[in-house]
């Protein structure tokens, strides 16, 4: 893993007139005393690139960001499924949770490390692999995922509020929880990070204290003997745990893109990895304990009940947690829908007003979904996460292979905002073909209520689809992209030559070359090139 070399520029783009990214929101240039844009409370950027003059924050903020946001009722409910749905014993469930979190966290953290280097949202960066129009396949999937998770979370918010104040119906709590998340989303990046610093301490201590009370109150006699190990159930539990991390992949870099581009990639990776893995593991394992200590369908209510007098405190913490956590889903859904619209309105630079309007539409739609699914939440959620595995795995493999091994972090950002996609084109046949194959190879191994593949029975019912998807998609995309050249394979207009092949680290870069253009745009060069005339 590498870091930027050279001195980033703050005022130019990679491609010059006609090929530059949409200008940042008004006032985004160098700020005078007392008007530093990075100090403003309300975020103004949407899908445009964050200029170096507005980069701020510390790498350790990523630890609290992902630890705090993962102390939430939804991972608690998901962790309980290892016992409730897949009938695993305590130790089998614990092992499945840890294996899944550590494995899935690698992919999630690798996506996070892209943020400081590029300064753009993850879905915009996906245009470099799939083309400006081809990327819509992924963006639509991501938008649907965010809306589904947002709806799932506000169901839990409604349940928490109803548990605290029985006079408030669950449906009323759903609406109030959604509005709270909407406020956090509209303020944006700075408030989201700030609340998760608070959540890391308050929620972390609260969940540990709650578990301590449950143990002190006494565990059932069959706590360690109930359930058992089955390979199919264990692997399904690993998949749920890994997917929790993979589900963050389409937007994790949105919360690191404001960091300075000079931060070491390894530090970004590890801060994100350990924050997310530790936070979500704590919630998942709490769900496992609660499912065995208080075997009721609603793991959140079971935790509060098993904690006795500490239960109302837990419900209050859960309510804060789910409102805070859910702001990320609304934020991601808004950026994804803005990305879809901007694909067809290239000259449009969306501002805060666009984010407000789109967030309002998402809010209304998600509340309608939540009010309709609240009575069968667990079954709907299991179906959702199983389907997400199928479509997320090949995307994450292609994106990471392209960033780290094919392009090595060097992209011409201006082309990502062109109507014709510039050198990346409207459609990238290599990426889209491999993505489709990555989905198809999983089909025989899928085991869900909606569909069961023909090879599942031979594997004892285990769902190996996501492992097959990774194993096939990653090497296939790397070999195909390196052989054919992704820029040449893209349906790009004539007159847009592909960038020169990467040269060895430390090689001087000639003025006017693609490598020099990348430096001129402020892009870090993971390969370590030093532009001519710079040190």
PLY file of the C-alpha trace (Angstrom):
ply
format ascii 1.0
element vertex 535
property float x
property float y
property float z
element edge 534
property int vertex1
property int vertex2
end_header
0.00 0.00 0.00
1.30 3.40 -0.91
0.86 7.10 -0.40
1.00 10.19 -2.56
4.29 11.62 -3.79
4.85 15.06 -5.11
2.94 18.24 -4.42
-0.75 18.17 -5.24
-2.16 21.06 -7.17
-5.36 22.74 -6.07
-6.48 24.50 -9.17
-6.32 22.31 -12.28
-7.98 19.21 -13.64
-6.77 16.16 -15.44
-8.17 16.94 -18.83
-8.40 20.67 -19.37
-11.29 22.48 -21.03
-14.20 20.32 -22.06
-13.00 17.32 -20.07
-13.02 18.59 -16.54
-15.26 17.50 -13.74
-18.17 19.71 -12.82
-16.92 22.69 -10.83
-17.21 22.42 -7.08
-20.04 24.18 -5.36
-19.79 27.94 -5.28
-17.14 29.19 -2.91
-15.22 25.93 -3.01
-11.98 27.60 -4.02
-9.31 28.81 -1.62
-11.04 30.38 1.36
-10.05 33.54 3.10
-9.64 33.93 6.85
-12.79 32.95 8.72
-14.45 31.46 5.62
-12.76 28.07 5.39
-15.32 25.81 3.62
-14.05 22.86 5.61
-15.35 24.55 8.75
-18.93 24.95 7.56
-21.48 22.91 9.50
-23.67 21.95 6.52
-22.02 19.95 3.72
-22.32 21.58 0.29
-20.71 18.92 -1.90
-22.63 16.05 -3.45
-20.98 13.97 -6.20
-18.34 16.51 -7.28
-14.69 16.16 -6.34
-13.65 17.61 -3.00
-10.81 20.12 -3.65
-7.59 19.76 -1.66
-8.30 23.15 -0.03
-11.36 21.62 1.64
-9.79 18.36 2.79
-9.78 17.92 6.56
-9.98 15.36 9.34
-7.72 12.68 10.78
-7.32 9.05 9.84
-8.32 7.91 13.31
-11.74 9.49 12.69
-12.40 6.52 10.41
-12.08 4.14 13.35
-14.76 5.93 15.37
-16.85 6.42 12.24
-17.15 2.71 11.55
-17.05 1.45 15.13
-19.81 3.82 16.22
-22.08 3.25 13.25
-21.89 -0.53 13.69
-23.16 -0.48 17.27
-26.76 -0.66 16.15
-29.89 -2.83 16.38
-29.68 -4.12 12.80
-26.33 -5.94 13.26
-27.70 -7.16 16.60
-30.69 -8.68 14.78
-28.42 -10.09 12.08
-26.10 -11.71 14.62
-29.09 -13.35 16.32
-30.00 -15.09 13.05
-27.12 -17.54 13.45
-29.11 -19.01 16.34
-32.69 -18.14 15.39
-32.62 -19.00 11.70
-29.61 -21.29 11.20
-29.81 -23.04 14.61
-26.12 -22.85 15.45
-24.70 -23.39 18.91
-23.11 -20.49 20.78
-19.51 -21.34 19.87
-20.38 -22.18 16.28
-22.15 -18.82 15.92
-19.24 -16.94 17.51
-16.77 -18.52 15.10
-19.01 -17.76 12.12
-19.37 -14.12 13.14
-15.62 -13.60 13.58
-14.68 -15.36 10.34
-17.28 -13.44 8.35
-16.38 -10.04 9.81
-12.63 -10.42 9.33
-13.06 -11.68 5.76
-15.67 -9.15 4.65
-13.87 -6.29 6.37
-10.90 -6.63 4.02
-12.98 -5.68 1.00
-14.78 -2.91 2.83
-11.55 -1.30 4.06
-9.89 -1.54 0.63
-12.76 0.52 -0.75
-12.35 3.06 2.06
-8.70 3.59 1.17
-9.75 4.91 -2.26
-11.51 7.96 -0.79
-8.59 10.24 0.12
-6.78 9.45 -3.13
-9.65 10.40 -5.44
-11.92 12.70 -3.42
-15.09 11.52 -5.20
-17.98 9.23 -4.20
-17.57 5.51 -4.82
-20.37 5.30 -7.38
-18.77 8.05 -9.53
-15.47 6.19 -9.38
-17.23 3.05 -10.67
-17.65 4.83 -14.01
-13.95 4.21 -14.59
-14.60 0.46 -14.63
-18.04 0.23 -16.26
-18.34 3.42 -18.33
-20.58 6.37 -17.53
-23.79 4.63 -18.62
-22.67 1.07 -17.86
-22.06 2.04 -14.24
-25.78 2.72 -13.86
-26.28 -1.02 -13.39
-24.24 -0.81 -10.20
-25.58 2.55 -9.08
-29.18 1.37 -9.34
-28.34 -1.73 -7.29
-26.60 0.43 -4.69
-29.52 2.85 -4.49
-31.92 -0.04 -3.99
-29.69 -1.48 -1.28
-29.53 1.83 0.62
-33.29 2.29 0.47
-33.88 -1.28 1.67
-31.48 -0.90 4.57
-32.94 2.50 5.43
-36.43 0.99 5.55
-35.17 -1.93 7.66
-33.52 0.40 10.16
-36.49 2.68 10.65
-38.59 -0.39 11.49
-36.13 -0.97 14.34
-36.32 2.71 15.30
-40.08 2.41 15.54
-39.79 -0.70 17.68
-37.26 1.00 20.01
-39.44 4.07 20.48
-42.52 1.94 21.08
-40.60 -0.05 23.71
-39.59 3.18 25.48
-43.00 4.81 25.18
-45.75 2.23 24.59
-48.20 5.05 23.89
-46.29 5.74 20.67
-47.29 3.13 18.06
-44.56 1.40 16.10
-45.70 3.10 12.89
-45.41 6.49 14.56
-41.92 5.59 15.76
-40.97 4.63 12.21
-41.90 8.09 10.98
-40.08 9.89 13.82
-36.95 7.75 13.37
-36.90 8.46 9.65
-37.14 12.21 10.23
-34.27 12.12 12.73
-32.02 10.32 10.24
-33.04 12.79 7.54
-31.83 15.73 9.64
-28.41 14.14 10.16
-28.17 13.31 6.44
-29.00 16.85 5.36
-26.36 18.39 7.62
-23.97 15.85 6.17
-20.40 14.68 6.53
-19.20 16.63 9.56
-22.21 15.84 11.77
-22.13 12.16 10.75
-18.50 11.87 11.84
-19.13 13.81 15.05
-22.06 11.67 16.13
-20.10 8.49 15.54
-17.29 9.70 17.79
-19.91 10.02 20.52
-21.50 6.68 19.56
-18.17 4.85 19.85
-18.01 5.62 23.56
-21.65 5.77 24.60
-22.96 2.83 22.58
-19.86 0.69 23.03
-19.99 1.03 26.80
-23.77 0.64 26.81
-23.78 -2.66 24.90
-20.95 -4.13 27.00
-22.74 -3.06 30.19
-25.99 -4.56 28.89
-24.29 -7.88 28.18
-22.78 -7.81 31.66
-26.24 -7.37 33.19
-27.62 -10.26 31.11
-24.85 -12.57 32.34
-25.22 -11.46 35.97
-28.98 -12.03 35.82
-28.25 -15.63 34.88
-27.99 -17.54 31.62
-30.28 -20.46 30.76
-28.96 -23.90 31.67
-28.80 -24.94 28.02
-27.08 -21.73 26.87
-23.96 -23.53 25.63
-25.65 -26.74 24.51
-28.66 -25.47 22.58
-28.37 -25.77 18.80
-25.46 -27.42 17.07
-23.02 -27.24 14.21
-24.10 -27.85 10.65
-21.83 -26.85 7.82
-24.65 -25.36 5.78
-25.96 -23.30 8.70
-22.48 -22.23 9.75
-21.54 -21.12 6.25
-24.83 -19.25 5.92
-23.97 -17.45 9.17
-20.51 -16.60 7.84
-22.13 -15.23 4.70
-24.47 -12.97 6.67
-21.54 -11.68 8.71
-19.36 -11.07 5.64
-22.19 -9.40 3.78
-22.63 -6.91 6.60
-19.17 -5.62 5.71
-19.60 -5.97 1.95
-22.81 -3.94 2.10
-20.76 -0.89 3.14
-18.47 -1.20 0.10
-20.50 1.00 -2.29
-20.34 3.99 0.05
-17.51 3.51 2.55
-15.13 5.79 0.62
-17.76 8.56 0.70
-16.74 9.07 4.33
-12.98 9.12 3.72
-12.98 11.35 0.61
-12.56 14.54 2.65
-9.24 13.36 4.13
-6.07 14.94 2.66
-4.72 12.96 -0.31
-1.33 12.65 1.41
-2.55 10.30 4.13
-0.95 6.84 3.88
-3.24 4.29 2.28
-2.29 1.66 4.87
-3.43 3.90 7.74
-6.77 4.53 6.03
-7.21 0.80 5.52
-6.42 -0.28 9.08
-8.41 2.47 10.80
-11.47 1.51 8.76
-10.89 -2.24 9.05
-10.54 -2.46 12.81
-13.23 0.12 13.51
-15.77 -1.71 11.39
-14.81 -5.27 12.34
-14.69 -4.61 16.08
-17.88 -2.55 16.16
-19.96 -4.95 14.09
-18.51 -8.02 15.85
-19.60 -6.60 19.20
-23.14 -6.09 17.91
-23.32 -9.47 16.16
-22.04 -11.34 19.23
-24.47 -9.43 21.44
-27.25 -10.66 19.16
-25.99 -14.23 19.50
-25.97 -14.01 23.29
-29.42 -12.47 23.42
-30.91 -15.05 21.05
-29.85 -17.78 23.47
-30.52 -15.92 26.72
-33.93 -14.53 25.72
-35.22 -16.68 22.83
-37.81 -14.37 21.30
-38.13 -13.38 17.65
-37.38 -9.70 18.30
-33.72 -9.75 19.40
-33.76 -6.05 20.24
-36.72 -6.43 22.60
-35.16 -9.63 23.97
-31.97 -7.78 24.89
-33.91 -5.09 26.73
-35.98 -7.72 28.55
-32.99 -9.85 29.57
-31.19 -6.74 30.86
-33.94 -6.11 33.40
-33.79 -2.60 34.87
-31.09 -1.65 32.38
-33.47 -2.44 29.52
-34.93 1.07 29.09
-31.41 2.47 28.90
-30.61 0.01 26.12
-33.76 0.94 24.21
-32.82 4.62 24.45
-29.32 3.85 23.19
-30.74 1.73 20.36
-33.01 4.55 19.30
-30.08 6.97 19.09
-28.00 4.31 17.38
-30.45 3.43 14.63
-31.25 7.08 13.84
-27.52 7.84 13.63
-26.64 4.71 11.66
-29.49 5.13 9.23
-28.35 8.58 8.15
-25.60 6.81 6.19
-28.14 4.85 4.19
-30.15 7.95 3.33
-26.95 9.81 2.44
-25.77 6.99 0.17
-29.17 6.63 -1.49
-29.26 10.37 -2.21
-25.78 10.41 -3.78
-26.61 7.34 -5.87
-29.84 8.84 -7.23
-28.08 12.13 -7.94
-25.41 10.14 -9.82
-28.12 8.51 -11.95
-29.67 11.85 -12.82
-26.32 13.53 -13.51
-25.48 10.78 -16.01
-28.11 12.24 -18.32
-27.55 15.92 -17.37
-23.82 16.26 -17.74
-23.69 20.04 -17.34
-25.54 19.90 -14.03
-23.57 20.42 -10.83
-25.87 19.33 -7.99
-25.74 21.43 -4.83
-27.23 21.15 -1.36
-30.74 21.82 -2.68
-30.52 18.73 -4.89
-29.49 16.57 -1.94
-32.40 17.95 0.10
-34.93 17.25 -2.66
-33.67 13.74 -3.42
-33.43 12.86 0.29
-37.07 13.87 0.67
-38.14 11.51 -2.10
-36.12 8.64 -0.63
-37.53 9.37 2.80
-41.12 9.13 1.59
-40.53 5.93 -0.38
-38.61 4.20 2.42
-41.26 5.03 4.99
-43.91 3.47 2.76
-41.79 0.31 2.46
-41.10 0.18 6.20
-44.73 0.58 7.18
-45.58 -2.31 4.88
-42.84 -4.70 6.01
-42.76 -4.10 9.77
-44.87 -7.18 10.58
-42.55 -9.62 8.80
-39.26 -7.89 9.22
-36.84 -10.78 9.87
-38.00 -12.91 6.93
-37.87 -9.95 4.55
-34.42 -8.99 5.77
-32.98 -12.49 5.28
-34.23 -12.51 1.69
-32.77 -9.06 1.12
-29.26 -9.85 2.33
-29.10 -13.13 0.41
-29.96 -11.36 -2.83
-27.45 -8.58 -2.13
-24.63 -11.12 -1.94
-25.21 -12.14 -5.53
-24.93 -8.66 -7.03
-22.39 -7.04 -4.68
-19.63 -9.65 -4.86
-18.69 -9.29 -8.57
-18.85 -5.48 -8.37
-16.51 -5.28 -5.38
-14.06 -7.68 -7.03
-13.97 -5.67 -10.28
-13.66 -2.31 -8.55
-10.81 -3.35 -6.26
-8.86 -5.23 -8.94
-9.18 -2.24 -11.27
-8.11 0.31 -8.65
-5.21 -1.55 -7.09
-3.86 -3.77 -9.88
-5.00 -2.43 -13.26
-5.02 1.37 -12.96
-3.14 1.50 -9.65
-5.23 4.42 -8.45
-4.63 6.72 -11.44
-7.81 7.94 -13.11
-8.62 10.94 -15.28
-11.37 12.42 -13.16
-12.59 14.82 -15.83
-13.57 11.93 -18.10
-15.78 10.48 -15.37
-18.10 13.47 -15.76
-18.18 13.63 -19.57
-21.34 12.74 -21.49
-19.34 10.33 -23.67
-17.19 9.06 -20.79
-13.96 10.18 -22.45
-11.39 7.42 -22.34
-13.71 5.29 -20.16
-16.61 5.44 -22.63
-20.28 4.96 -22.04
-20.02 1.18 -21.67
-17.00 -0.93 -20.77
-17.55 -4.31 -22.37
-14.87 -6.05 -20.29
-16.23 -4.97 -16.91
-19.88 -5.50 -17.81
-19.21 -8.93 -19.30
-17.20 -10.08 -16.28
-19.84 -8.64 -13.95
-22.57 -10.62 -15.70
-20.46 -13.77 -15.58
-19.73 -13.13 -11.92
-23.45 -13.20 -11.22
-24.17 -16.21 -13.43
-21.51 -18.46 -11.89
-23.12 -17.94 -8.48
-26.58 -19.10 -9.57
-26.01 -22.89 -9.18
-24.72 -22.31 -5.62
-27.41 -19.90 -4.37
-29.53 -21.08 -1.45
-32.39 -18.70 -0.60
-36.12 -18.90 -0.02
-36.65 -17.35 -3.43
-34.33 -19.69 -5.35
-32.15 -22.73 -4.67
-29.44 -23.69 -7.13
-29.02 -27.24 -8.47
-25.68 -27.82 -6.71
-26.80 -26.76 -3.24
-28.11 -30.19 -2.23
-24.74 -31.79 -3.02
-23.09 -29.30 -0.66
-25.38 -30.12 2.24
-27.47 -27.01 1.70
-24.53 -24.60 2.14
-24.58 -21.36 0.15
-21.17 -21.01 -1.52
-22.30 -18.50 -4.12
-20.36 -15.49 -2.80
-17.11 -17.46 -2.56
-17.53 -18.74 -6.12
-18.32 -15.21 -7.29
-15.13 -13.81 -5.78
-12.97 -16.69 -6.97
-14.14 -16.33 -10.58
-14.65 -12.57 -10.99
-11.40 -11.23 -9.54
-8.85 -13.18 -11.63
-11.03 -13.13 -14.75
-11.35 -9.34 -14.72
-7.64 -8.86 -14.00
-6.49 -11.11 -16.84
-9.06 -9.81 -19.35
-8.51 -6.15 -18.48
-4.71 -6.40 -18.58
-4.77 -8.28 -21.87
-7.22 -6.06 -23.74
-6.76 -2.76 -21.92
-9.90 -1.45 -20.25
-9.63 1.97 -21.89
-9.35 0.46 -25.34
-12.21 -1.95 -24.65
-14.51 0.86 -23.53
-16.85 2.32 -26.13
-14.99 5.61 -26.19
-15.21 8.27 -28.89
-12.45 8.55 -31.43
-9.60 10.82 -30.46
-9.30 9.68 -26.86
-6.15 7.56 -26.66
-5.66 5.24 -23.75
-3.25 6.37 -21.01
0.31 5.16 -21.25
1.17 1.97 -19.45
2.31 2.40 -15.87
6.03 2.93 -15.41
8.23 2.02 -12.51
7.93 3.98 -9.26
10.17 7.02 -9.16
10.33 7.40 -12.94
10.21 11.09 -13.97
6.98 12.01 -15.70
7.07 14.21 -18.79
4.95 17.37 -18.83
1.70 16.87 -20.74
1.63 13.11 -20.24
-1.34 11.37 -18.63
0.74 10.84 -15.51
1.55 14.55 -15.33
-2.10 15.35 -15.88
-3.01 13.16 -12.95
-0.63 15.15 -10.76
-1.93 18.40 -12.12
-5.41 17.44 -11.04
-4.25 16.76 -7.52
-4.57 13.01 -7.96
-2.15 10.98 -5.88
-0.07 8.53 -7.85
-0.01 5.18 -6.09
2.78 4.00 -8.38
5.04 6.67 -6.93
5.74 8.73 -10.07
7.46 12.06 -9.61
6.38 14.71 -12.14
9.19 16.50 -13.93
10.14 19.63 -12.02
8.65 18.38 -8.73
10.19 16.57 -5.84
0 1
1 2
2 3
3 4
4 5
5 6
6 7
7 8
8 9
9 10
10 11
11 12
12 13
13 14
14 15
15 16
16 17
17 18
18 19
19 20
20 21
21 22
22 23
23 24
24 25
25 26
26 27
27 28
28 29
29 30
30 31
31 32
32 33
33 34
34 35
35 36
36 37
37 38
38 39
39 40
40 41
41 42
42 43
43 44
44 45
45 46
46 47
47 48
48 49
49 50
50 51
51 52
52 53
53 54
54 55
55 56
56 57
57 58
58 59
59 60
60 61
61 62
62 63
63 64
64 65
65 66
66 67
67 68
68 69
69 70
70 71
71 72
72 73
73 74
74 75
75 76
76 77
77 78
78 79
79 80
80 81
81 82
82 83
83 84
84 85
85 86
86 87
87 88
88 89
89 90
90 91
91 92
92 93
93 94
94 95
95 96
96 97
97 98
98 99
99 100
100 101
101 102
102 103
103 104
104 105
105 106
106 107
107 108
108 109
109 110
110 111
111 112
112 113
113 114
114 115
115 116
116 117
117 118
118 119
119 120
120 121
121 122
122 123
123 124
124 125
125 126
126 127
127 128
128 129
129 130
130 131
131 132
132 133
133 134
134 135
135 136
136 137
137 138
138 139
139 140
140 141
141 142
142 143
143 144
144 145
145 146
146 147
147 148
148 149
149 150
150 151
151 152
152 153
153 154
154 155
155 156
156 157
157 158
158 159
159 160
160 161
161 162
162 163
163 164
164 165
165 166
166 167
167 168
168 169
169 170
170 171
171 172
172 173
173 174
174 175
175 176
176 177
177 178
178 179
179 180
180 181
181 182
182 183
183 184
184 185
185 186
186 187
187 188
188 189
189 190
190 191
191 192
192 193
193 194
194 195
195 196
196 197
197 198
198 199
199 200
200 201
201 202
202 203
203 204
204 205
205 206
206 207
207 208
208 209
209 210
210 211
211 212
212 213
213 214
214 215
215 216
216 217
217 218
218 219
219 220
220 221
221 222
222 223
223 224
224 225
225 226
226 227
227 228
228 229
229 230
230 231
231 232
232 233
233 234
234 235
235 236
236 237
237 238
238 239
239 240
240 241
241 242
242 243
243 244
244 245
245 246
246 247
247 248
248 249
249 250
250 251
251 252
252 253
253 254
254 255
255 256
256 257
257 258
258 259
259 260
260 261
261 262
262 263
263 264
264 265
265 266
266 267
267 268
268 269
269 270
270 271
271 272
272 273
273 274
274 275
275 276
276 277
277 278
278 279
279 280
280 281
281 282
282 283
283 284
284 285
285 286
286 287
287 288
288 289
289 290
290 291
291 292
292 293
293 294
294 295
295 296
296 297
297 298
298 299
299 300
300 301
301 302
302 303
303 304
304 305
305 306
306 307
307 308
308 309
309 310
310 311
311 312
312 313
313 314
314 315
315 316
316 317
317 318
318 319
319 320
320 321
321 322
322 323
323 324
324 325
325 326
326 327
327 328
328 329
329 330
330 331
331 332
332 333
333 334
334 335
335 336
336 337
337 338
338 339
339 340
340 341
341 342
342 343
343 344
344 345
345 346
346 347
347 348
348 349
349 350
350 351
351 352
352 353
353 354
354 355
355 356
356 357
357 358
358 359
359 360
360 361
361 362
362 363
363 364
364 365
365 366
366 367
367 368
368 369
369 370
370 371
371 372
372 373
373 374
374 375
375 376
376 377
377 378
378 379
379 380
380 381
381 382
382 383
383 384
384 385
385 386
386 387
387 388
388 389
389 390
390 391
391 392
392 393
393 394
394 395
395 396
396 397
397 398
398 399
399 400
400 401
401 402
402 403
403 404
404 405
405 406
406 407
407 408
408 409
409 410
410 411
411 412
412 413
413 414
414 415
415 416
416 417
417 418
418 419
419 420
420 421
421 422
422 423
423 424
424 425
425 426
426 427
427 428
428 429
429 430
430 431
431 432
432 433
433 434
434 435
435 436
436 437
437 438
438 439
439 440
440 441
441 442
442 443
443 444
444 445
445 446
446 447
447 448
448 449
449 450
450 451
451 452
452 453
453 454
454 455
455 456
456 457
457 458
458 459
459 460
460 461
461 462
462 463
463 464
464 465
465 466
466 467
467 468
468 469
469 470
470 471
471 472
472 473
473 474
474 475
475 476
476 477
477 478
478 479
479 480
480 481
481 482
482 483
483 484
484 485
485 486
486 487
487 488
488 489
489 490
490 491
491 492
492 493
493 494
494 495
495 496
496 497
497 498
498 499
499 500
500 501
501 502
502 503
503 504
504 505
505 506
506 507
507 508
508 509
509 510
510 511
511 512
512 513
513 514
514 515
515 516
516 517
517 518
518 519
519 520
520 521
521 522
522 523
523 524
524 525
525 526
526 527
527 528
528 529
529 530
530 531
531 532
532 533
533 534
